[in-house]
Amino acid sequence: MAAAVPGLVDCHCHLAAPCFLTDVADVVRAAQQAAVTALVVVSEHVGDFDRIAELAERFPGFVLPCLGLHPIQDVSPEERRSVTLQDLHAALPLIERYEDRLVAIGEVGLDFAPRYASTDEQKEEQRQVLIQQIQLAKRLDLPLNVHSYSAGRPTIRLLQEQGAENVLLHAFDGKPSVAMEGVKSGYFFSIPPSVIRNEQNQKLVKLLPLENICLESDSPVLGPVKQERNEPKNIYIAAECIARIKGIPVEEVIEVTTQNALRVFPKLRNFLRL
């Protein structure tokens, strides 16, 4: 059924994740067969950068790269910590090396989950890292692909204070009323397939104007089934759920969210054949 409706755009996924190493071509093929026309692939740390660039070369015009530093960094498979300015200073020259290929700066943002950012100093350093990446996006004339877990209001407020204009807030977990502050600034919100099992996400979709909604998989996480590896092909499930909540045809959801993706990521127009 999904293949009959063209034009889905996955606005936020982690195709460079280790769990895709052995079968990434199959994952891409399954997405294309499900009528997904582009994957906006984000990084979390410096170790992702070259892998994402390689994927963009391997799947030209389909894998579209975003580079940036996530507010939580992996030290090892067992240890994660809040991002530091030292992390950023190591990453900036690498991001700028790839600037001509990027469709956005991301995944960037704030994450105030207590197990990672328990002190005011850690939160302030996250803010400073985000501010510098907002400035980088402005300098390169690129949009921002933004993480805001446990920090919805502070993230939106900082983006507004810094004059960020072209913003996608992915998998927003804050209050719908807080999201509406972002809508006032023209920000977009991407909805993952886990919306079918997340009541708060459903409330968010109900309140958000369709003109501010995009689709994302956030694969390999936030899939329709908890604990199962998520893939980009599943964004159709998010589109169907949005259609049910809004009481409109799924074709309308796909058409509008794809146009929204083109608005938030203008470089997509160079690749999509719509």
N, C-alpha and C positions, 0 to 999 in steps of 0.2 A: 504493500500500500504506500509506504513512504516513497518508493522510487518513482511513483506517478506524479509526485509534486516536486518540481525542481527548486533549487535556490536556497537551501539551508546553509547558514554560516555558523560554524563553531567558533565563538569569539574568545574562548579561553580554554586551552587544554595543555597538558604536560606530556606531549608525545616523546620527549627526551627521557622520560622516566625509565629507570632500569627494567621495570616489568614489561616494557615494550621492545626491549633490545632484540629479542629473538624472532618476533613476528610482526615487526612494524609494517612491513609491506602488506600483510594480510589485514591489519587494522585499517590502513589507508584504503585498501580495496573495498573493505566492508563499508567504510564511510561513504565512498563514492557510489557504491551500489545503493546506499540509503539516501541518495540525492543530496549529500553534503557537498558543497562546491568549494569550500575553503576551510582550512584549519588555522586559526590564529594561535600559534604555539608560543607559550611564555616560558621564561627561565625563572629559577628560584635562586641559584647561586652561580658563581663563576664557572664551576665545573660543567654547567649545562650549555655554555655559550657555543663552544665549537660543535657540540653534538647537534644543536638546533640549526646552526649554519649548514652542517652536512645534510640534515634532513631537508632543508629548504632547497639545496642543490639537487638532492635525489628526487624530490617531488616538486619540481618548479611550478609556480603558479597555484599550488594547492596548499603546501605548507608555507605559511607566512610568519616570519620570525618577529618576536618581541624579546628584547633583552632588558633585564633590570635585576635589582636585588630585592628579594623577599625580606620582610621584617624578621623572619625567623630563619636562622642558618643551621645547616647540618654540619656538625663537627665530625661525627661518625654515624654509622647506622644506629647506634644506641643513644647518641647525645645530640641535643639541639639547644640552641641558645639565641638570644636576641642579637640582631644585627648591630655592627659597630661602624663607625666612620672609617676605621682601618679597612674593613671589608670593602666599603664603597671606593676608597682611594685605589685599591687594587683592581677594582672592576671597571672604573670609568674609562681608562685607556682602551680596554678591550671592547666596551660598548661602542666607543667612538670609532674603533677600527671597522665595525660592521654597520655604521650608521646608514649607509646608502641602501642597505638591504632591509632595514627594519620598517615594520608597519606601525610600531608603537614601542614605548618604554614600559616594560612590565615583566614580571609581576612585582609591583612595588606597593607600599602601603604601611599600615600600622597593624600590630597584633598585640593586644594587651592581655592575652591569656596569662593568668597569674603564674603558671608554671614556667613561663619564659620571660615575662616582663613584670617582675614583682616590685621593682623600685622606681622611684621617680627619675633616677639617672638613666635607667634603661629605656624608659618611655621617651625621655627627652632626646636620647641618642637616636632612637627610631625616628622621631620627628625630624631631626637634622638630616638624617639619611634620606628621608622622603623629600624634604625641602630641596635638597641638592638634585634629586632625580626629577622633581617637577621643573626645576630650572633647566636641567639638561633637555627635557622634553620640549620646553619652550624654545631653547636655542636651536634644536634640530627640527622644530616645527612638527613634532610627533605627538599623538595622543598618549594617554596614560591608561594602563590596564591595572586596576587597583584592588588590593586585598584590604579588608577592614574588619577581620574577625575580632570580636569582643571590643571593637573600637569604632563602631559606626559613626557616632556623633563626632568624636575627635577627628576622624579621618575627613569627613565631609567639611567640617569647620576649617581644617588646615588647608584643604584644597581650595576652598573659597578664599581664605586669607591670602593665599599665594597666587590667586588669579588664574588657577587652572581652569581651562575652558572645555577641552575635548577629553572627556573622562568616561571610562567604563568602570563601574563598581561591580565586581564579580561576586557571585554567591553571597550577597549581602545578608547578614544575620541579625541586623539591628531592627529596631521597631519600624513598622511601616511609616509612622509619623515622622521619624528621623529621615527615612528615605525621601520623603516628600520635600525636605529641605534641599536635597540634591536635585530633585526634579526642577525646583525653582531656578537652579543654576544651569539647567540644561543637561544634567548628567544622565547617563544611561545605566541600566541595571541588567546584568545577564543572569538568566535563570537556568539552573542545571536540572538534569533528569530526576534528581532526588526530591524535586518539588512534589512528586506524587506521594511521598511519604512524610512530608514536612509541613505541618499545619501552619507554622509561622510564615514559611515561604508562600503558601497559598494565600494567606492574608495579604502579603506584600503584593502578589500578582493582582489580587482583586482591587487594591487601591491604586497601583501604578497605572498611569496612562499607557496604552499599548505603544504609543509613539516614543516611549522611553525604555522599552523592553528589548533586549537581545537574547539570543540563545547561547548556551555554553554547555560543554560536557564536564569541564574540570577533570576530565579523565587523567589518571585512573581512579579518582575518587568521586564521590557524590553521584553514584549511579542509581538506577531505579531500585536495585536490590542491595541492601546494606551488606558490606563486607565482600561483595563481588567486584572484580575489576571492571571499571567503567570504560567505555569506548566512545569516540566521537559519534558513531552511528546512532547512539541513543538520544541525541538531541531532538529527534522527532518525537520522542516520548514527552519531553518538556513542552514542545509545541502543542501536542494534543492536550496536555493538562491545562495549559494556558487557555486554549480554545474553550475547554469545558468551563473553566472558571469565569471566563469573559462572556460565554454564551455566543460565541462567533465561530465561523468555519475555520478549521485548521489551516486552510489555504490562505486565509486572510492573515493569520498569525505569522505564517512563513513569509508572506510577501512583505508585511510591515517590518518584521524583525530583520529581514535581510536588507531592506532599505535603511533601517536604523544602523545596521552594521556598516553600511557604506558611509553613513554620516559620521560615525564615531571614528572609523578607520578609512580616511579618504583614499589611501593608497590601494585599498581593495579594488577600486575601479580599474586599476591597471591589470587585474587578473581575472575578475569575474566576467563571464560571458552571459549577461542577463538581458 
